[in-house]
Amino acid sequence: MQSLLRFFPLLFIIFLASCSPFKENISLGEEKHRPWTHLELGAGNYGEEGHTKKSQRKTVLKDFVYVSRTPNYIDQLPEKDPKSYDPKHQYAVLFWTLDTLVEQKGPKGIFHVNDLYEDYTQYAANHLSQYAQEKGYTDVTIEAITCDYMHLLPLKTLKKYGRTHYDSVHLKNPELPFYNYGMDGDNQLFNDESRKKAREKLQSLADMSKEGLYFFCLETTDNFIPKEEIEEFMEKGIFYLPTTAWEPVPYCFPEGNILDKKFGRVYFIKNQEKN
């Protein structure tokens, strides 16, 4: 009897784990037939507003804590772009992502498109849905998830699918304020604290996926990422793990310009969530 009692705490822990509402209990057979789940963060690419003064006030300028009076690139943008955009260009990277997921993971999936504003999110999701229909991806469910991605809760967005984490999460080419706290003309202002906050945000996003986050970025002279961050962390493989699981991507400006993918890098950031 005493020998049995010795194992009681272990048996009790195993019992609690098996009853946890946050545990995805599935067999290998079920796993093969489950749809994959993917989250694309900040994917609206400014919607119909495009790369304009209006969109930059709602995104870049909103997130900076300091902007000097020195003229910057936003001053050169139109208040409203009179041209209509080609969605096959504006959302080329989004379409490519869907194609790659279907090719790699199969035809049945759930693809969540996220952005901060409802019109941006729905516009992108609508075009992705149309593209999926054209390609015959009838078993892919595309849904718009509008919120600040730092407040996105997979337990809520995936609840109806019985999931707790996404299979994959991508963040591609985040805005200038991601690493920088301010802007003086076209010079980006950053410090150790703003860089640390960026890594903390990336870790939070990585914890939304079962494995981690794929972070696609452009290392250009435009200071999207401070060179100190590249030299001290990225080049040394600290926090940012190089990966070949996904190819680098360009940035396609809505109006037609492109920042070439030769400047692109892809890093993997592991889920560090305490399970």
N, C-alpha and C positions, 0 to 999 in steps of 0.2 A: 504493500500500500504506500509506504514511504517513497519507494522508487517511482511510483506513478505520480505522486504529488510533486516530485522534483520537476517533472516535465509539464505540469499544468500551466505555468506562466507562458511557456513557448506555444502550447496548444491554443491558449486563449488569444495570443497575439495573431496567430495564423487565422483563427476564426474571425477576429475583428477585420483583418485585412480582406478576407473573402467577402465580408458584408459591406465593405466601404462603397458608398454611392459614387465615389470618384474613380473607381477602378473599372477599366474597360475589360470585362471578362469575355473573351472571345476565343474560339477554337481556331486552329490553323485553317480548317476548312471554311469557316465563316470569314476569315480574313481575306481569303482569295476572292470572295464574292462581294465584299464590302466596297462601296464606292470610296475612292480616295477623296481627301479633303484638302483644299488649298486656300490660303489667304494671301491676297495681293494688297499690300499696304500702300496707302497714298497714291492710288492708281488713276485718279480722275483726270490728271494732266490738264487741269483748268477748265474742263468741260467746254461749253460753247463760248465762254468768255475769253479763252485762249491766253496768250502771253501778252497781257495788256496792263496798263496802270491799274485798272480796276482789280484784276486778279492778284497782282502783286501787293496791293494794299491789304487784301484779305488773307494773304499767306505770308510772304516774306516780311513785309513791314510790320505785320501784326505780331510776329514772333521775335523780332529784334528788340532789345531793350534800349538800344542807342542807334540813332542814324544822324550823322552830321548834316550840315546844310550844303556841303560840297555836292555838286551835281553827280548823279550816278546813272547806271544803265536804265533805271526805271524811267528817268526823265526822257529817254529817247523812245519809249514805247508809246503806242497810241492809247488813248483813253479807252477806245473800243475798236476792235479790229473789224473793218468793213467787209473783209473776206470771209467766206465760209470755209471751213476746214475739211480736208480729206481724212475721214476716220481711218482709212487704211494706212495713212502716214502717222496721224496723231496717236493711234493706238497699235502701231505695228509691233511694239515690244510686248504689249498685252496679248495680242493675237498669237505671237510666236510662243509665248509662255504656255498658252492653252494647247497649242499644237504639240509642244514638247511634253507636256504632262500626259496627253492622250497617248503619245508615242511610247513614253517610258512606263506609264502606270496602267494603261488600259482605257477603254472607252467610257467607263462609268465613273463619274466623279461629281464632286460638289466644289464649285469655284466661287469664293467670296471676294467681291470687289469692294475695297474700302476707300473712302476719302472723307474729308472733314465736312464738306457741304453736300447737301442732298442733291442739288442739281448737277454738281460735278460727278458724284458717285453714280447716280442713275443714268446720266448721259453715257458714261463709260460702260456701265453694265448693259445698257440697251444695245450699244454697238457690239459688245462682245457676244451677246445673245444672238444678234443677227448674224455675226460671223460664224458662230457655232452651228446655226441652222444651215448656213450655206455650205459648211464643211460636212454636214451630216452627223454632227455630234449630238445625237438625240438623247443620249443617256447622261449628259452633263447638265447638272442643275447650276444655273448662274444666278447669284443673289447679290443685291447691293446692301452693304453694311455701312451706314453713315454714322461716323463718330470720330472724335480724336482717337487715333489708334493707341495712344497711351492709356485710354480708358476702355479699350475693347476687351471683352471677357469671353473667351472661347466656351466656357461653361454655359453661357447664355446663348451665344450665336450658334452653337452646335447642339444645344439641348435636344431639339426635336430629332436629331440624328443619333442620339445616344452616345455622343463623343465628349471628351473633356479637353482634347488638344487637337490641333490640326496636324495632318501628316507632313505638310510643308508650309512654310511662311517665307515670303519674299519682301524685301524692301529694296526698291530700285531708285537710285539717283535722288536722294532726299534734298530738300530745299537748303539754301545757303545758311539759314539760322540753325541747322542741325548741329554744327560744330562751333559756329561763331555767335557771339553775343551782340555784335553790332557791325556797322558799315560806315566807313568814311570815304566818300566818293565810291570808287569801285574796289577799295581795299577792305578786305574782311578783317574784323577784329575778333580775336579769340584770346583765351588764357587757359591755364591749367584746369580751372573749374569748369569752363564751358566744354572743354574736351572730355573731362570726366563725366559730366552730365550726359554727353552723347553716348559714351560707353554704357552708362547705366540704362539709358533708353534702349540701346541695342540689346542689352541683356534681358530687359523686360519683354521685348518683342520675341527674343529667342525662346523664352519660357512659354510662349503660346503654342509652340510646336513640340511634338513628342521628342524630336531629336535636336532641333535648333533652327536658327535663322540663316537664310542665304542673303547676304548683304552685297548688293551690286552698286558699285560707285565709280565715279570718274575722277581720276587723279590728273588734273590739269593745272595750268598756271592760274586758273580762275579762283583758286583757293576754296573749292567746295570742301576739301579736307586739308587742314593745315599740314605743312610739310613735316612739322614736329611730330604729329600723330603718325604719319607714314613712317618716318625714320625710327621713332622710339617704340612703336608697337607693330605696325603692319609688316614692315620689312623683316622684323625679328620673329614674326609668327606668335606674338604675344597677344592673347585675347582673340585676334583676328587670324583664323586658320585658313591658309590658302587651300583652294579646292578646284578640281577640274570637273566636278559633278554638273556644273552649269557653265555655259560660255558667258563672257562679258557681253554687255549690251550697250548700244548707243543711247543717247538721249535725243528723242525726236521732238523738237519744238513744234507746237500745234500749227504754226504758220508755215512750216516747211523746212526750216533749217535743221541740221543734225550735228551733234557732237559725236565724232566717230568713236566706235567701240574699241579702236586701238588704244584709247586712253582708259578703257574700262578695266576693272578688276572685280573679282568675285571672292568673297570671304565667307567662311562658315563660322558661326558663333554658337557654341554648344548650349543646350538647355542646362541650366544649373539649378533648376527648381528642386527643392527638397521634397522628395516623395515619401 
